[in-house]
Amino acid sequence: MTAILGISAFYHDSAAAIIVDGEIIAAAQEERFTRIKHDSSFPAQAIEYCLREAQLTPGQIDFVGFYEKPFLKFERLLETTLAFAPFGFKAFLNTIPSWLKTKLHIPKVIYEGLQQQYKKRIIFIEHHESHAASAFFPSPFEEAAFLTVDGVGEWATASYGTGVGNRIEIQRELHFPHSPGLLYSAFTYYCGFRVNSGEYKLMGLAPYGEPRFAELIREKLVDIKPDGSIRLDLSYFNFCQGMTMTSNRFHRLFGGLPRRPETEITQRDMDLAASIQTVMEEILLKMVRHVHSQTNQSRLCMAGGVALNCVANGKIMREGPFEEIWIQPAAGDAGGALGVALFIWNQLLQKPRHANPDDQQQGSFLGPKFSEAEIRQFLDEAQVVYHTISDENELCRQVASHISSEKVVGWLQGRMEYGPRALGGRSILGDARSESMQSKMNRKIKFRESFRPFAPSVLQNRVEEYFEFPAHIPSPYMLQVADVQKHQRSSRSPETKHLTGFQQLHLCRSSVPAVTHVDYSARIQTVDETRHGRYFKLISEFEKLTGSPVIINTSFNVRGEPIVCSPQDAWRCFMATNMDVLVLEQFVILKSEQPQARVFEDDQHLDQFALD
């Protein structure tokens, strides 16, 4: 038996993953245990969980891998500081303490984190190698091209190459400071959202605007080459030498200072979001076309934070040259933990690899699961009023009935998801047919901006009836956007056709209005029996009851909080929101029966949570 532990830590979304004899046993982000969103500390609790799931002690691990090379990253920091001296000195001083304390001593930190029981060497591979390994090795392809794009690793900001069997080979890289991810993050910052967590908000905001700044971005900020590589005009940015993303020259170009968080979103912000989304799609399409021409592969694997831009992914699938695309569900830095472990097994140990047609990711349900006894003990100790429904079919029928009655349901089933998306393990569910559900769930449940769209979960065999997405292609990881079918759309009356921006928010746009964005798009998750088990049964029961195979699926959390992990997390979130029903495995909890329940008004309770 060979056990390999992979670790990502200290920059964004720390995580751990463990594989045994090539099989992925467990993987999880540290934030789910500490309840600190995007926790970047050493993933002690994630490692503890992974070892527990594998039934191993630290001393029984054969290899430990770290997802990047810290000294190479420190070299980039030093060279950048010198190149921009004296302007970057303040930023350098702010980062030095963390480097001196932790980041230059990662082997020591890991050995101590494993209670000094692990005595062997630690393997470090480069950041984009970890991304590439996480993209290709779990994929369903025996051979494929890969593309990785993010902010920055050590020096690389994007890479491409080919994976064949048990080997990957990076053929070319794009280097810092010329980064598609940092370009997008600059607009995330400028539009008032938090860098490294608010990019998906910018993507969701884009359909409300017009890309009227796209040409200005191409003319002034970024030179896009035919192969998709880019050159940034660094005079418009401040991330090399300062503590912000954009410079005063950037602010003058777009007519004002960055939007302050939590202030009103203007039409300019919407148009900026639409513009950078358009430019990003252009960059990525040129990249994938170049990768296709250089690798002669018909399949593509993707990872890196930019691979979470599901609008661009949908465009790549529809307009790009590749026949099939597979995207790592934990595409950001958290996925590096799995990537380095798989790299060690496949490439360094040269073990044979046989691709699974359904991929190796197991639906990305790689986190903790809680037993009936554990949940019952918690509920009894917390004096929760609950119902036990042991028959799975009856459970799904009752929950489907609640959803069809426009109740909002918190759903904790099976293992927790690995990656940023809730996929039916830790989800909040609602009726996609409801015209009021988007607003209700945003303002009364999630306590977040009302413009944010919700994603649909749809039965795989009926996806084509509702969305312009081929039924034979699974999309279980909610990483691609497709348009709602024209025959499912609602016609707009003449008096509404002039509406712009957030004026469009409350228009009924389709037969599933709660998951239809203003541009008639939806970020779809296809659900099948093999991957999704009880979640598939639930939607099937909803379909029997209503005729609709589509429900809302959003992550089980409120703004500023990580997705819930345990029954205790789920109960706390349930009681701190206006959710109606909580389902913890076979236990059903109705808010109306809880003596301590209260009703929250919009943002009334936000001081209980760390705001995003």
N, C-alpha and C positions, 0 to 999 in steps of 0.2 A: 504493500500500500504506500502511495506517495501523496502526502498532503501539502498543499501550497496555500499560503496566506498572502493575499494582496492588500496593500494599504495605500490610500490616498489621504493626505492630511496637510494642514497648515496654510492653505490658500483659499479654498472655497469648497464647501460640501465634502467634508471628510467622510470617508467610508472604509469598509472592510469587506473582503470577499474571500471565500475559501472554496477550493476545489480539491477533490480526492479522486485520484486515478482518472483525471480528466473530466469528471462530472462536477458541475456546479452544484454545491451543497447549500450555500447560503451567501447572501450579500445584503448589506443595509447601510444607510447613511447614519452618521452619529447624531444628527439633529433629531431623529425620530425618538431617541432615548433621552437626550438631554433637554428636549423641547426648546432648544435655541435654534432659530431658523438659520440655515446655511452655516451651521456650526463648523468651524475650521480647526478645532482643537484636535489633539491626538484621539483617534476613534476608539477609546478604551472600551466603551460599552458595546459598540458594534463588533469589535473583536471578540469580546466575551460571548456575545450572542452567537457569532459564527462558530466559535470553538464548541460551544454547548450543542449547537445543531449538528456538528460533525462528530460529537462525542469524543473530543480530543482535548488534551492539555497542551499548553505552549511547548512543552518539551517533546511532544510527539510530532510537531510540525517539521517537515523536511526542508522546506524552503520558505523564506519570507521575501517578498518583492515590494519595492516602493515605486510609485508610478512616475517619478521623474528624477532628474539629477540636480540636487540642490546647488552644488558648486558651480555647475554650468549656468544655473539661474542667477546665482550671485555674481558671476562674471558679467552677465548682461546688465544687472543693476549697477555695477561699478562702471562699466564702459559707458552706459547711458548717462550716469551722473557726470563723468568727466567730459563727455561730448557736449553737455548742456551747461557746464560750469560757467559762472557760479550759480545759475538759476535753479539747478536741481538739488542744491545742497540741503535745503530745508526738508524736502521730501526724503532725501537720503537719510538724514538724521532721524526722521520719524520711523523709518523702517529698520534701522540698524539694531535697536534693542531686541526685536523679535528674532533677527538673524543670529545675534550673539548668544541669545538665550536658548534658542531651539533649532532654528532651521539649518545651522551649520553643524549641529550635533544630532542629526536625525538617527544615526545608528544607536547612539546612547539612549535616546528617548525610546526607541523601539525595544531595545533590550530590557530597559526598565519597565516599559509597558507590558512586556511579556513575563514579568516577575523574575527576570534573569534565568528563566528556565530554558529559553531558546539560546543555544550556544553556537549555532552555525552562522555563516556569513549572510549578509543582506544583499540582495541583488537590486541594483538601480538601473532602470532603463529610461529613455527619454520620454517626455510628456506625450509627444505626438505618436511615438511608438505604442504607448499604452492605449491611446485613442484608436489607433489603427488595429491593434490586436483585439480591442473590445468590439470593434466593428466587424472584423472578418471572422475571427475564430468561432464565435457563437452563431454565426449566420447559417442559413440553410444551403449555402453554396460551396461546392468543392473548389471552385476558383472564381475570383471576382476582382474587379478594381475596387479600391477604397479611396475615399476623400475625407480628410479631417480638417475642420475649420473652427477656430475659436478666437479668444482674445490674444493670448500668448502663452506659450509654455516656457521653455528655457529661452530659445531664440525663435523657434518656429511659430508661425501664426496659422499656417495651413500646410497640408502635405497631401501627396497622392502617391499611389503605387499599386502593386498587385499582390494578392494573396493566392497561393496555390497550395492545396493540401495543408501541411502543417507549418508553412512559412509565409511570412509577409516581407515585402521589400519596398521601402520608401524610395521612390525615384526622384522626387523633387520636392523642395520646400519653399514656402514664402516666409520671409524673416521680419521680425520686429525692426522698426515700429510700424511697418506697413501691414495693417491687420484689418480684415473685414469685420471681425468681432469687435475690435475697439472703435471702428468707425460707427457701427450700429450702437454701441454703448455710449458714444459721445452724444448721440441724439436722444438716447434714453435719459441721460443726465440732463440734457438741455430742456427736455420736455417735462422735467420735474419728477422722474421716477428713479428709483435706486439702481445703480449699476450692479450687474451680476444677479439681479433678481427681478428687475422691472422691465426687462426686454420683452417679455411676453405681453405686458400691458401695452407697450408701444405697438407691437404687432396687432393686438386687438383694437387699438385706437385707429389704426391706419384706414380701415374702410369708411370711416366717417369723414375723411378728408379727400382732397384732390392733390395729386403729385406735382403741384405747381413749382416746387423748389427742386425737382429732380435734375433739371438741366443745370441749375446753378451749382448743385452738389458736384455734378460731373465736371463742370467748367472750373470750379475754384478749389474743391476739397480733394478730389480723388481722380487720378488718371487710371482708367480701367483698360488694361491691355487685352488683346484678342484672346489670350489664353486664360483670362480671368484674374491674373495677378494684378495687383494694384500698387500705386505709389500715392501716398498721402502728402499733401502740402502741410507740413508740420507747423507752419506758422498759425494755423487755425486751431491747433490742439494744444493741450497743456498736460497730457498724461505722461510725457517724458520727463518733464522738469518740475511739475507742480502737483498740487493736491486735488485738482479738478480735472475734468475731461476736456473742457473747451476753453479757448483763449478769448481775450477781448476782441480780437479780429473776427473770430467766429460770431460773437454776439453782434458786432456791427453789421456783419454780412446778412444776418437774419433778423435784424431790427429790434434787438432788445436783450436784456439779461435772461438767463435761464429761468423757467417757471419755478417758483417756490413750491415744494411739496405741499399737498393738501389745499392749494389754491385752485381757483376756477381754471378749467381747461378751455382754451380758446380755439377758435377756428384755425389760427396759425399753428397751434400745437397739432391739431388733427392733420393739417396739410403737410407739416414737417414729418409726421409719422408716415403718412402715405408716400411721401417723397423718398425717404430713406428705405422704406420697404421695397419700393420700385427699384431703387438702385441696387439693393442687396440681392434681389431676385435676378437682376441682370448679371451681377458678378458671379453668382452661383451657377447660373445657366451656362455662362461662358466657361467656368471652371469644369463643369461636368462634361461639356462637349469636348473640351481639350483632353480631359482624362480619358474619355472614350476613344479619341483619335490616337492617343499615345499608348494605350494599353491593349486595344483591340478586344476588350472584354464586353460581354453583353449584360453583365450584372454589376451592380454597384452597391457597396456598403459605405455607410456614413457614420461619423461620430464627431465629437467636439460640440461645444455649446451652441454654435450656429446651426448645427443639425437639429436643434429643437425648434427652429423656425418652420413650423408645419405648413405655413402658407407657401413659403418657398419650396418646401418638399413636395407639396401637391403639384406645383408648377413644374418641378423637375420630372415628376412622374408622367405628367401629361405631355410636356413639350420637349423633354430631354431625349437623348438617343438611347438610353439604356432600357432593356426589356423588363428587368426586374430591379427593385431597389429594396435594401434592408437597412434599417436605421437602428442603432443601439438604443434601447429604451432609456438607459442611464447615460445619455450621450455626453453630459457635462463631466466635470472633474471627478464626480463620484464614480463614474464608470471606469476611471483609470485603475481603481483597485482590482476590478475584475480583469481588466485588460492585461495588467502586469502578471497576474497569476496565470492567465491563459498563455501568455507569451512564454513564460518559464516552462510550462508543461509541453507546449507544442514545439516551440522553436529552439529553446535551449536544451531541453531534454530529448528533443526529436522523437516524441511519441507519435504514433500514427493517429491521424484525425479522420473521422468519417462524419461528414455533414448530415445533420438531421433535417429532413424536409420541412419540419415544423420549427426549426431552429433549436438551439440549446438553451434558450433563455427561460423555458418553462412558464411562459406567459409573464415573465418578470416577477412572479410571486415567489420571492426568495427570502422574505423577511419572516419575523416571528408569527407563530400561530398560538392560540390560547385554547386550552381544553375546557370541556363542559364544567369540570370540577373547579377550575380556576375562576371561571366567570361567575358560577353560582356562588362561590365563597365571597367574591367581591360584592355581588349584588346584595347578598344577605347582610354582610357587614355594613354596607352603606344604606341599608334599610330601603332599598329600591322596590317599588311595586312592579312586578313583572309577570309575564305569562310564559310558560314553557310549551313549545310546539315541537314535539319530537319528530313528527312525520314531515319530511322535507317538502313533499308536494303540497301539503296543507299550509306549511309555513310560507311557501312561495305564493300560493293562492291568496292568503290573507294580506301579505305585504303588497302584492300586485293590486289588490282591492284598495288598500290605503293610497297607493300612488294614483290610481285612477280617480280617486275622490279628491285629488289635488292636495293630499297630505305630503309633507316633505319628510323623507326617511333617511336617517343615518344608518349606514350598512357596514358592519364589520364582520367579514367572513374569511376564513382560511388564513393564508399567509399574507403578510403585508407586501406591498409593491416595492421594488427596487427601482429608483428613478423618480423623476418629478411628477409623474402622472398617476392619478388614482384610476385603477383599471377594473374595479369591481371587488376589490378586497377591503379598501378603506374609502368608501364613497358616500356622498350625499346624493340621493336620487329624487327625481321629480317627474311629473307628467309633461312630456315635450309638446303635447297638444294644447296646453294651456296658454292663453294670451297674456296672462298676468304672472306666470311663474318665473320668468327671467327677472323681472323687477322684484318680486317677492323674495327670491332666493338671494339676489345680490344685496338687497337692503335689509332684509329681516333675518337672513340666515348667515350669509357670508360677511355681512357688514363691510362691503367694499363698493367700489365705484360702479354706478348703475350701467355704464356702457359695456362692461365686461361680458363677453359672450359665454354661453355654456356649450359643452360638447355633448353630442348624442352617442349613446350606446345603441347599436342596431344589430339585429340578428344577421349573421353573415349571409344567409341564403335569401334575404330580402333587401339587402343594401341597395341594389340597383333600382328598386322601385321608388326609393326616396332620394337617392343621391347619385350624382354622375360619377360613379365609382364602380369598377368592374367587380362582379360578384365572385370571380375566381381568385381574386387577390385579397388575402387577409390583411387587415390593418388593426391588429389587436392592441397596439401600443399607443394609439391616439397621436400619431406623429405626422398625419397628412390631412390636408384640407381639400374638400371637394364641394362642388356646388350642389344645391338642392335641385332636384329634377324640375324642369319647367312645368310639368303638369301638376306638381305639388305646390307651386307658388300661387300666391294670391295676387290678383290684379290690383293696381293702385288707382284710386280715384283721381280725376283730373286736379282736384284741389290739393292733393298731397304731393304731386310730382315736383313742385318747386321746393320742397323741404330739403334742408341741408343739415349737416352735422348732427347734433343730438336731437334735433327736431324729428329725426326719423326713428328715434329710439322705440316708440310705443306703437309703431305701425305693425299690423299683422301681415307677415310676409309669406307665410306658407301654412300648410296643414300641420307643421310641427314648429310653430312660431318661437317657442322657447329656446330652440337650438339653431335658429336661422339668423345669421348675422345680417347686417344692413346691406351687404353686397350679395346676399343669398348664398353665402358659403357656410360650411360647418366643419369643425375639426372632429372627424369621425373615428369611432372605435367599433370595429366589427367584433361580434361576440359569437363564439362557437362552443360546442359542448366539450370538446377535448381540452381546451385551455381553461375554460371558465366555469365548468361544473355547475354549482348552485346558482351563480349569477345568470348563466344561460337559462336555467329553469325558471328563474324569476321573470326574465323578459319574455320567455315563452308563455308563461301564465298571463302576463300582462297582454300579450298578443291575443290569447284566447278570449280574454275578457273584453278587450277594446277593439280588436282588429288591427291595432298599431304595433309594429315591432320595434318602436323607438322610444327610449326614455332618456331623461337628462342624467348625465353622470358628471359630477364635479367632485373635487377632492374634499375629504372629510377634515376640514379645518376652517378657521376664520382667518382673515387677513392678518399677516404678521406672525402666524403660528405655523409650525410644520404640520404635515399630515399626521393624523393620530396613529399611534402604534398599538396601544393596549386598550382593554376595556375601560380602564380608569380614565385614559385620555378621551376616549369616545364619550363617556358619561359626562365629563366636565364640559366638553364642547357642546354636547346636547343640551345641557342645562343652562349654558351661557348664551344660547341662541333660541330662536323661535321654531326649531325643528319640532315636528309633531310626533314622530315615531322613531325609536331606536331599536335596531335589530343587532344583537350580539350573538352570533351563531344561531342557536335555536331559541334564544330568549328574546321576547318582544316586549318593549317598554313603551307605554303611551304617556305622553307628556301630561295629558288631562288627568291621569291618575296619580301624579306625583304631588304630594302635599306641599313640597317646597318649590314648585314650579312658579315662574313669573314670566311676564311678557315684556320683551325689550322693544323699545322704540328706536328704529333706525340705528344711529351711531351711539346710542345711550351708554352702551357697555364697553366702548372701545378702550377705556382706560385700564381694563383688565388684561389687555393684550399688548404686546410690543408691536407698534405700528410699522408697516412696511415702508 
